[in-house]
Amino acid sequence: MSEDRRLQVLRAIVQDYVRTSEPVGSKSLLDRHQLGVSAATVRNDMAVLEEEGLISAPHTSAGRVPTDAGYRLFVDRLSAVKPLTRAEKTAIERFLHGAVDLDDVVLRTTKLLSGLTQQVAVMQYPSLTRSTVRHVELVPVGGPRLMVVLIANTGRVEQRVVDTGRDLTGEDGASLIADLRTRVNEVAVSQELATLAPRLQALIDATPPADQALVEAVAAALADSTLEESEERVVLAGTANLARVGSDFPTSLSSVLDALEEHVVLLRLMSSLSAIDEDGIAVSIGAENPYEPLRTTSVVTTRYGVSGGLGVVGPTRMDYPQAMAAVRAVAHYVAEILDG
């Protein structure tokens, strides 16, 4: 029973400190929360929590603040992530469904998430190599030139213009392209891009020798599309939110901002957060972050679809239930839009 009560006291300290940014004393806990115990009992519980390294005193005779370990226990003991309200969900859905393409989805998502959480929103573009093919379009652009357009299930669009070495104008050219478009889509649609090569090679082998160079050019363009380096991209929004809580960072805020500018660091960080809970959310708190400049921050992240990640970065004094709920809800709608 005493352990449950101390957890209740810790929860109250976290909630009050997140809300006020002021160290929390026993008197304020009793005033704000229905703990049902005496002031002496609360002080004893706080002393035990401090001995266990879950709270600390920033100054002599001050109240107490949660430590990284205290936040971790608080997050781990959340019985459930509180869902967003119906109004919040409706607003998310309407805002995201107004997007016109993948770039617009990403920009809208980061803007929305930073606004909901008042943290820095981070979104990784969906990985092309782990996506599947929705459609391949072949468009003649004059003479022997052909535009090969790859549309992935995530909404990613890649296009390449190739020189096929033969004239594609006229009725014969149009008929040849139409036939090839059908055959390519038959072997490619719904297939993972990483597994396309052998299917396309089989298509080349089954093509009459006179047309094999054309099919090889299309296959090469599709292969080149899957190697596009731009898939390793992240977009941020809301970095100004960190200035609003600059006092929450014991070291220089500039080092945190510099780390956020290193997109490679963010990509590695998001991929390393594998401790996903049953709600599909990963939370890395303070010193748990492997990158030194971000050890004064917390990161809440999740996956969307099968190939992308999004989340928020902010101070350890974060409203974790609200951030987790927002990240989960936004990821759900993003996946619906891109995979739909």
N, C-alpha and C positions, 0 to 999 in steps of 0.2 A: 504493500500500500504506500509506504514512504517513497519508493522508487517512482510510482505513478504520480505521486504528489510533486516530487521534484521535477519530473518531466513537465508537469503542468506549470510549475514555476518557471522553468526554462522557456517553455512556449510563450508564456506571458512576457518574459524579458525580451525575447526575440521580437515579438509583435510590437511592444512599446518602443524598443530601440529603432526598429525599422521605420516606425511612424514618426518619431520625434527627433531622432539622431542624438538624443541626450542619454547619458548613463542612467540606468534605472535603479532606484532605491526600493527598499522594502515597503516604505510608507506608500509610495506611488503605486506599487503593485496591489496593495490592499485597497487603495482608493479606486483603482480602475478595474479590478478583477474580483469576481466572486470566488475566492480561494477557500473560504470556509475554515480557515485556521487563524491562529493568533499571529501577531507580529513577530513574536519570539520564534515561532515555528518557521515562518518565512525566512527569518534571518539565518536560522540553523540550516535550512535547505539551501540557501544561497551560499553559505560557507562550504557545504559539501560539494555543490556544483563547482565552486571555485577550486577546491582541492582536486577535483576530477578534471580540471582544465577546460571546463565547458563555458565558464564565464571568467572575466577578469576585471580588475579595477584600473582604469586608465590613470587615475590620480588618487592620492591618499585622501581618505574620507569621502571619496566620490561614490556614486552608484556603480553598478556593474554593467558590462557590455558583453555580448556573446563573443566567443572565440571561433576560429574556423571549425574546431571540433564541435562546439555548441551548435553552430549552424548545420553541420553535417548530421548530428543527431536529430535536430529539429526536422530536417528534410527527410531523413530515413524513417522517422516516426509519423510522417503525415499519413493519416489513414486513407486519404484519397485526395486527388487534385480536384479542387472545387471547379466545376464547369463554369464557363462564361454564361452570362445571362442571355436570354433569347434575343434581346435587343442588340447585344454585342455580337452575337453570332450572325444575325441578319445584316448588321453593318459590315462585317467582314466579308460575307458572301457577296453583297452588292458591290463593294469596293473592288474585290478581286475579279469578279465576273465582267467588269468593264474593260479588262485588259484586252489589247488587240493582238499581242504577240508575246513570245517568251521574254524578251527584254522588258516589255511593259509589265508582265507578271512579276518579274524579279524586282523591278523598281517599286511597284505598288506594294509588294509584300514587305520589303524592308521598311518602307515609309510607314506602313500600317503597324508593323510589329514594334517599331521604335515608339510610335505614338501610343500604343496600348500599354507598353511597359515602362516608358520613360527611361529606357536603356539603349545601348547601341545594338542595333539589329544587324545580323550577319546572315547572308544567304549564299550558298554555293550553287553555282549553275549545275543543272543535272548533267551527270557524266554521259557523254555520247556513247562511249564504248560499252556501257552497261545498259544502254537503252535498246529498244526494239524498233524495227522499221514500221512506220505507218504507211508510207507510200514513197515510191520513186517516180519522179516525173522527168521526161526527156523532152527538151524544147529546142528545135532547130533555130539557130541564130544567124544563119547565112552561110552559104557554101558548104564547106566540110565541117563547120563548127557546130557543136552540140552542147547545150547546157544540161548538166546532170544535177537534178535537185533531189536531195535526200531529206525526207521529213520523218523525224523520229516521234515515238509515242509521247515523249516529254514536251513536244512542241518545238524542239530544236530544228532549225532549217539550215542545211549546208548545201552550197551550190558550187559547182566547178564547171568551167567551160573547157572542152577538150577539142582537139583537132583530130577528126576521125580518119583523115586521109582520103575521103571520098565525097563526092557531091551528094548532098542530101536534099536538094531542092527538087521540085516537081512531084508528080503523083507517086512515082516509084520510091522516092526518098521518104515521103510522108507515110506510105504503106509500110516501108521497112522500119521506120521509127515506131509506128503504132504497134507493129508485131513485137518488136524488141521490148517496148514498154510493158506489154502484157506479160511476156516471158520473164522479164526481170522481177516484176511484182509477184508473179506466181512463186518464185523461189525465195523472195526476200521479205515479203510482208509478214509481220509478227515474229520475225526471227531476230535474235540478238545480233547486234552489229559485229560483235567479236567472233561470231560463228559464220559470217557471210562468205568468207574466202572460199571454202571448199564448194559451197553451193554455186557460187559464181563460176568457179573453175569447171564444174560439171556442165554448166550452161554453155561455157565456151566450147567444151569438148563436143557438145551435142549440136553445135552450130556448123552449117556448111562452111568449108574452108574460105570461100569468097567473102563471107561476112564475119569471120572470126576476129579480124582486126578491129572492127567496129565494137563488138561485144567486149573485147579486151580493153579498149579505151574507156568504155563505160564502167567496167569492173575496176579499173585502176582509179578512176575518179571517185568511186564509192569507197574504195580502200583508203584513199588519201583523206576523204572526209572524216573517217573515224580516227585519224591521227591528229586532228585539229587541236593545237595546243590551247586554244581559247577555252576549252572545256574546263580547264583548271582555273576557274575564275570565281572570285567572291565579290559581293557588293555589300557595302556598309551604308547605314543610315543612322542618324541620331547621335553622332559623336559629340555634338554640342551638349547632349544630356550629361556627359561626364563633367563638364565645367560646372554644372549646377550643383554637383555633389563633390566638388574637388577636395573638400576637407576630409572626405572619407578615405582618401589615399594617403597612407603614412609616408610614402616617398613621392617623388615628383610625378605629377600627372602626365608630364610630357613623355616619360618613358613608356607609359601605358599607350598613349596616342601613337608613339613611334611603332610599338609592337603591333597595333591594329593596322598600321599601314603596310606591314609585312604580310602580304596575302599568303605567302607560302607557310608562314607560322600559323595563320588561321586555318588553312586547309589541313595541316598536320594535326592541329589541336582538335578540330572537329572530327577527324577520322580516328583519333586516339580515344575519344570518349565512348568507349564500348560498354560501359556499365549502364546499360539501358534498363530502366525499371519496367514494371508491368504496364505502365501507362505509355511506354515508348519514349521516355524522357531521360536524358543524362544530365547530371548536375555535377560540375567540378568546382570546388570551393577553395579559394585562397591558395594555400601552399600545395594543394593537390594538383594544381596546374603545372605541367612540366616545364613551362617557359618562364624564366625568372621575372621578366617585366610584367607578366600577367598574374603573378602570385599575390597581388593585392586585389584581384578581381574574382568574380564568380562567372561561370559560363553555364547557361542552360541551353541545351540543344536537342534536336531530334532529327529523324530522317523524314523525307517526304518521297512518296513513290518508292522506287528501288535504287535511285541513283543520285539523290541530292540531299543536302543537309541545310538546316537553318536554325537560328537560335539568337540568344541575346547575351551581351557581355556588359557587366556593370560592377559596381562595388559589392563587397561581400554583404554589406547592409542593403540587401535586396528583398523585395517582397516575393519570396520564392513561390508560394502557392499561386499568386497572380501571374508571375512570369511563366511558370510551368503550364498553367492553363492556357495562356495566350499563345505560347509556342506550339502547344499541341493542337489547338483549334485552328490556327493559321496554317499549320502543316497539313491538316486534314483537308482544308479547302483548296490549298495549292495542288495537292495530289489529285483531287477531283477534277480540277481544271486541266491539268497537264496530262493526266491519264485517261480522261474522259473521251 
